[in-house]
Structure formats: structure tokens, C-alpha cells
């Protein structure tokens, strides 16, 4: 990573000094906003960088406030929505609007979009984290521990997207930063989360930590530890095929921690409101204002085939050809704007929370761990059914028969306006748990239901789909990768931007060598993608 371009080499650099200076000037002018504290407030408990905590939180998955206009929405669109959300089968972008269709939605890695994604997934995370690190690592380790958890919550998506990335040497003072292998990064993540939990544990029961700056949990230490444990479980499971021993070790550690995991749906890690601030879900603007977002054909095939009661919670009903219903769009199609806007938008309001990690996901993670005979505190069937029920609760849906449905399967996709875009059903997997089924069938059940429950968390859904091969998705129609990316299996990773080759070429070349001998393209797999 070329530090001068993307992020500060240390918090002593001119860029951050100017940032701190401008913040200080503004604090003197407006001293009642908790996000723009006065000098006196900044000195409280030696915390001089409180303003950087919400900045870091907003970078985990790009989001902003209504007062920030469309900047954060555009960041989310480039870094998440037109890539991972599409690649995960959740949404379909209006591809013909962008670069004549040659963009991420059609597997073409337009460098402007790639570069924008890279900046969002590196500089936006590391800049506020470095500011916090310099002022808290030794003087307020409990605050640094929270920053570590937040950094990992965001940056694991970065390495999951690109593979090898700059990590250990970020902030070292160099203008170019070496890339670490993904295995090294994940080992650091797991160690850092373990240490963060250790540091925070003695503070349980005390005063909330930085409640005026903590937009996620408002200083609730117990909830931060539960999130850290849950995040550890997620990352451990990611290594199931790459390093089974490490995966099991940290998964069982997370489950056995006495402070526990995210079990209550109200304790999910999410961005909605906190510390006096309210956030705006970017998908609402993308769907309604931009008309660039519609429900994907893949998730619609599952929801319709299962007669899933969550369908109205996920998609808006529309009328096409005089017939009201829920209509998805197949990813990567050549489609005109008037036709596209008729299909169902995601049923996301501005006030809908943007989730980092939900209680239902924790249950499904434990279900997979139990399926692998790891010590998860219960059976795979127990956690599988629990995950489904928690997802219903998260979406305000009541249903008592869904989990016992042993007949319904995903349906074929039917495009109401063009039969040439129709597709066969992606799979025959049913809902009801079947202990007599082979491992792979029950794994498909777990991941499929987890994928439905996580909607619309595209970065996590795309990672799990690559790791396990589930859920099975409807293939893209218009593939502009030049034959590099297989339409059926989909994109495996994001490429590095040209700026990195120009400004940090030697380190990028070393990073590419760790891609198991594969070139820097969308078909090469990241390290943990090793399922036989």
C-alpha cells in the first residue's frame, strides 16, 4: 500500500495534523455536539481522539448520516453494493447505467471502481484507527481494545475481498507498506481479538467507556466483548478448510468464554443510532433515489420456493403486467432503465439498521461447528433451528411451521418481461433438518439459511459462498471478464488497483506470488478458499 496516497504513515504526518487542527478549530466554534467536542472534553481521561471512534465505526461498512448527503452512499455503492451484494446473489445492479455495462456487476474490473473500493477498505479504516492507536495504546488500553475490535470488523472484509493486504506494518512510517499473507493477517486478527477480550473483561460492571463517542454500544463493555467473541467465531469458521486446527481452537475459545456471544437479537452489532447520532441505511437511497438496486434473482428463487414469510420483509411488492408480486432481477443482464425500475427493490428504509453481525448468524456458526463435531454447547440441529427463529425475530416475522417444512425447495427463476432470462432452480435443498443426511447436505442447509438470514450483508454472504460453495446461485448472464471468471462459480476475489502497481509495485508483486501461483485476477482464490 502506498501510504502517501491512501493513508497516513503515522498520526504525526501532515495530513492527520491538519485534520486534528481543523477539528480543534471547529470544536471551539461548536461545543455542544458530542461529535465535535471541545478541547476540555478531549482531555477527559486523556482521550484526545474521541471523534475518531465514530469515524472508524462508519468505515466498517460504509454508512453516513443524513447531514452527509450522498457521499457515504456512493462509497457504499462502490465498495459493497455493486460488487459483493451482487456477487452474493442478494441484489442486481442496473449494469447498463455504468460504463456501458463494463463494471463490477458484470465481472469487469474497471480500475476506477477497483481503486475506489481499495481506498474505502484501507484508508477509511486505518486513518481513524491510527489516530486512536497513538493516543490510547499505552495510556488507555481499554479504549484501544475497542478500536482493535472495530478495525478487525472492517478489515477482515478487506482481506476477504483482495487476499494478501498491508497490515502489520501499516503506520510504521514508511511510504510503501509490505503486504502480509492472508494467513498471517487472520492469525493476527484472532490473537488481537483474544487480547482485546482480556483487556476489556476487568471493566465489566464499571462506568461505560466513551459513551459519548461509541455509536455502536454506547460504552457497554459486556456487549463489546460479546461482539468480539462472536467475531472470533466468524473468523475461526472462515478457516475451516484452510487450517482446521486453528479454526476449531478459536471457535471453541469464543463459545466457552464466560462473557458469552451475541445471543439476544437486540445485542447485534449494527449501525442505526447511538451516542446521539442517527445513521441512514445507504440501500434506501440506492434503490429509491438512484434506482440502481433491485432484489436479485437468486435470493428470490429461495424465498419464493420456500414460501418464506420473510419475503415481504426483504422485498417490496410491485405490479408488472397487471400482476402484483415480488420480482427479482438476474445479475449481469443488459436491461433498459424503464424496464429495470419495475422490479422489486429491497425493502430497506433509511432507518433500517445496517448490521455488522446478527444473533442469528451466531447460531448458524455454532450449528456448523457442531456439525464438524466441535464443542459448541449444543447440537447442530438445535442451533440450526434456533438461527431460523432468531432470523424471524430480527425481521419481525412470526412462524412456527417453516423449520418443519421438508418438501419445499427453491423455485426456478421466471423473468416476467423476458423469458430468455429465465433460469432453472439453483438447488433441491429442503429446509427441515435431517440428521440422516450426509454432512454436505446439512452443511448446505446451514449456509443457505444463514445466507437468507444475513440479507443484505453482502461482504459476509459472498465470503461464505466462496468458502463453502453455498448457497448455489443462479449464474450471471452478461460476463465481461473476457473468459477469466467462470459464470457458474463467480468472482473469487477483487484485483489490486493499478495505483498499487505504480506506487508500491515491489510489495504487490510479492503479494501476488502468495496467490497459490495464480495471477492477479478475479478467478484466483484467497487463502482460506480451500474446500476440495
ChimeraX attribute file (.defattr): number of C-alpha atoms within 10 A of each C-alpha:
attribute: neighborCount
match mode: 1-to-1
recipient: residues
	/A:1	29
	/A:2	22
	/A:3	21
	/A:4	14
	/A:5	15
	/A:6	19
	/A:7	25
	/A:8	26
	/A:9	26
	/A:10	22
	/A:11	23
	/A:12	15
	/A:13	13
	/A:14	12
	/A:15	16
	/A:16	19
	/A:17	12
	/A:18	12
	/A:19	11
	/A:20	18
	/A:21	12
	/A:22	11
	/A:23	16
	/A:24	16
	/A:25	13
	/A:26	14
	/A:27	21
	/A:28	14
	/A:29	11
	/A:30	13
	/A:31	15
	/A:32	11
	/A:33	12
	/A:34	18
	/A:35	20
	/A:36	21
	/A:37	25
	/A:38	20
	/A:39	15
	/A:40	11
	/A:41	16
	/A:42	17
	/A:43	13
	/A:44	11
	/A:45	10
	/A:46	13
	/A:47	17
	/A:48	20
	/A:49	20
	/A:50	27
	/A:51	22
	/A:52	21
	/A:53	24
	/A:54	19
	/A:55	20
	/A:56	23
	/A:57	27
	/A:58	22
	/A:59	26
	/A:60	23
	/A:61	27
	/A:62	26
	/A:63	26
	/A:64	25
	/A:65	20
	/A:66	14
	/A:67	9
	/A:68	12
	/A:69	11
	/A:70	16
	/A:71	14
	/A:72	20
	/A:73	23
	/A:74	17
	/A:75	21
	/A:76	23
	/A:77	24
	/A:78	21
	/A:79	25
	/A:80	21
	/A:81	30
	/A:82	24
	/A:83	29
	/A:84	28
	/A:85	27
	/A:86	28
	/A:87	33
	/A:88	32
	/A:89	30
	/A:90	32
	/A:91	32
	/A:92	30
	/A:93	31
	/A:94	25
	/A:95	25
	/A:96	18
	/A:97	15
	/A:98	13
	/A:99	9
	/A:100	9
	/A:101	22
	/A:102	20
	/A:103	25
	/A:104	28
	/A:105	29
	/A:106	27
	/A:107	27
	/A:108	19
	/A:109	22
	/A:110	14
	/A:111	16
	/A:112	14
	/A:113	18
	/A:114	22
	/A:115	20
	/A:116	14
	/A:117	23
	/A:118	24
	/A:119	18
	/A:120	23
	/A:121	25
	/A:122	22
	/A:123	18
	/A:124	21
	/A:125	27
	/A:126	26
	/A:127	23
	/A:128	26
	/A:129	24
	/A:130	24
	/A:131	23
	/A:132	26
	/A:133	23
	/A:134	17
	/A:135	19
	/A:136	20
	/A:137	15
	/A:138	11
	/A:139	14
	/A:140	15
	/A:141	16
	/A:142	22
	/A:143	24
	/A:144	22
	/A:145	26
	/A:146	24
	/A:147	24
	/A:148	21
	/A:149	24
	/A:150	23
	/A:151	21
	/A:152	24
	/A:153	25
	/A:154	23
	/A:155	23
	/A:156	21
	/A:157	17
	/A:158	23
	/A:159	25
	/A:160	26
	/A:161	25
	/A:162	22
	/A:163	29
	/A:164	27
	/A:165	25
	/A:166	22
	/A:167	21
	/A:168	14
	/A:169	15
	/A:170	23
	/A:171	23
	/A:172	13
	/A:173	15
	/A:174	16
	/A:175	19
	/A:176	22
	/A:177	23
	/A:178	21
	/A:179	25
	/A:180	21
	/A:181	22
	/A:182	24
	/A:183	18
	/A:184	14
	/A:185	22
	/A:186	21
	/A:187	13
	/A:188	15
	/A:189	23
	/A:190	22
	/A:191	13
	/A:192	18
	/A:193	23
	/A:194	20
	/A:195	13
	/A:196	24
	/A:197	25
	/A:198	14
	/A:199	17
	/A:200	19
	/A:201	16
	/A:202	11
	/A:203	15
	/A:204	15
	/A:205	10
	/A:206	9
	/A:207	11
	/A:208	16
	/A:209	18
	/A:210	19
	/A:211	18
	/A:212	21
	/A:213	26
	/A:214	23
	/A:215	24
	/A:216	25
	/A:217	24
	/A:218	19
	/A:219	21
	/A:220	19
	/A:221	23
	/A:222	20
	/A:223	21
	/A:224	26
	/A:225	28
	/A:226	24
	/A:227	30
	/A:228	30
	/A:229	30
	/A:230	28
	/A:231	27
	/A:232	29
	/A:233	26
	/A:234	23
	/A:235	21
	/A:236	28
	/A:237	24
	/A:238	22
	/A:239	21
	/A:240	23
	/A:241	17
	/A:242	17
	/A:243	15
	/A:244	13
	/A:245	13
	/A:246	15
	/A:247	24
	/A:248	22
	/A:249	14
	/A:250	21
	/A:251	27
	/A:252	19
	/A:253	18
	/A:254	26
	/A:255	21
	/A:256	15
	/A:257	13
	/A:258	10
	/A:259	16
	/A:260	17
	/A:261	27
	/A:262	26
	/A:263	18
	/A:264	12
	/A:265	14
	/A:266	12
	/A:267	18
	/A:268	25
	/A:269	25
	/A:270	19
	/A:271	26
	/A:272	21
	/A:273	17
	/A:274	19
	/A:275	18
	/A:276	14
	/A:277	17
	/A:278	16
	/A:279	22
	/A:280	25
	/A:281	26
	/A:282	28
	/A:283	27
	/A:284	21
	/A:285	20
	/A:286	22
	/A:287	21
	/A:288	16
	/A:289	10
	/A:290	11
	/A:291	18
	/A:292	24
	/A:293	31
	/A:294	31
	/A:295	30
	/A:296	28
	/A:297	28
	/A:298	30
	/A:299	27
	/A:300	28
	/A:301	26
	/A:302	27
	/A:303	21
	/A:304	20
	/A:305	17
	/A:306	20
	/A:307	16
	/A:308	16
	/A:309	16
	/A:310	19
	/A:311	21
	/A:312	16
	/A:313	14
	/A:314	23
	/A:315	22
	/A:316	18
	/A:317	17
	/A:318	16
	/A:319	13
	/A:320	16
	/A:321	8
	/A:322	7
	/A:323	9
	/A:324	10
	/A:325	14
	/A:326	21
	/A:327	27
	/A:328	27
	/A:329	31
	/A:330	29
	/A:331	29
	/A:332	26
	/A:333	21
	/A:334	17
	/A:335	15
	/A:336	12
	/A:337	14
	/A:338	9
	/A:339	10
	/A:340	21
	/A:341	18
	/A:342	18
	/A:343	26
	/A:344	25
	/A:345	29
	/A:346	27
	/A:347	18
	/A:348	21
	/A:349	15
	/A:350	16
	/A:351	15
	/A:352	16
	/A:353	16
	/A:354	22
	/A:355	17
	/A:356	20
	/A:357	21
	/A:358	25
	/A:359	26
	/A:360	29
	/A:361	26
	/A:362	26
	/A:363	29
	/A:364	29
	/A:365	26
	/A:366	29
	/A:367	29
	/A:368	26
	/A:369	26
	/A:370	20
	/A:371	20
	/A:372	15
	/A:373	12
	/A:374	19
	/A:375	18
	/A:376	24
	/A:377	15
	/A:378	13
	/A:379	17
	/A:380	27
	/A:381	20
	/A:382	16
	/A:383	24
	/A:384	29
	/A:385	23
	/A:386	19
	/A:387	26
	/A:388	24
	/A:389	21
	/A:390	22
	/A:391	24
	/A:392	20
	/A:393	16
	/A:394	17
	/A:395	16
	/A:396	10
	/A:397	15
	/A:398	12
	/A:399	13
	/A:400	8
	/A:401	8
	/A:402	18
	/A:403	16
	/A:404	12
	/A:405	14
	/A:406	14
	/A:407	11
	/A:408	18
	/A:409	21
	/A:410	23
	/A:411	21
	/A:412	20
	/A:413	26
	/A:414	20
	/A:415	17
	/A:416	15
	/A:417	14
	/A:418	8
	/A:419	10
	/A:420	8
	/A:421	16
	/A:422	16
	/A:423	19
	/A:424	12
	/A:425	19
	/A:426	19
	/A:427	18
	/A:428	12
	/A:429	19
	/A:430	22
	/A:431	24
	/A:432	19
	/A:433	20
	/A:434	13
	/A:435	11
	/A:436	8
	/A:437	10
	/A:438	9
	/A:439	12
	/A:440	11
	/A:441	15
	/A:442	25
	/A:443	21
	/A:444	21
	/A:445	22
	/A:446	29
	/A:447	24
	/A:448	23
	/A:449	23
	/A:450	25
	/A:451	26
	/A:452	21
	/A:453	25
	/A:454	20
	/A:455	19
	/A:456	24
	/A:457	22
	/A:458	23
	/A:459	24
	/A:460	21
	/A:461	27
	/A:462	28
	/A:463	23
	/A:464	23
	/A:465	23
	/A:466	23
	/A:467	22
	/A:468	20
	/A:469	17
	/A:470	22
	/A:471	29
	/A:472	20
	/A:473	23
	/A:474	26
	/A:475	21
	/A:476	24
	/A:477	16
	/A:478	18
	/A:479	24
	/A:480	19
	/A:481	20
	/A:482	9
	/A:483	10
	/A:484	15
	/A:485	19
	/A:486	17
	/A:487	18
	/A:488	12
	/A:489	17
	/A:490	21
	/A:491	26
	/A:492	25
	/A:493	22
	/A:494	27
	/A:495	22
	/A:496	24
	/A:497	19
	/A:498	14
	/A:499	16
	/A:500	20
	/A:501	15
	/A:502	11
	/A:503	17
	/A:504	19
	/A:505	16
	/A:506	15
	/A:507	20
	/A:508	22
	/A:509	14
	/A:510	15
	/A:511	21
	/A:512	21
	/A:513	14
	/A:514	17
	/A:515	19
	/A:516	11
	/A:517	9
	/A:518	12
	/A:519	14
	/A:520	19
	/A:521	20
	/A:522	21
	/A:523	20
	/A:524	23
	/A:525	24
	/A:526	25
	/A:527	19
	/A:528	20
	/A:529	22
	/A:530	15
	/A:531	11
	/A:532	5
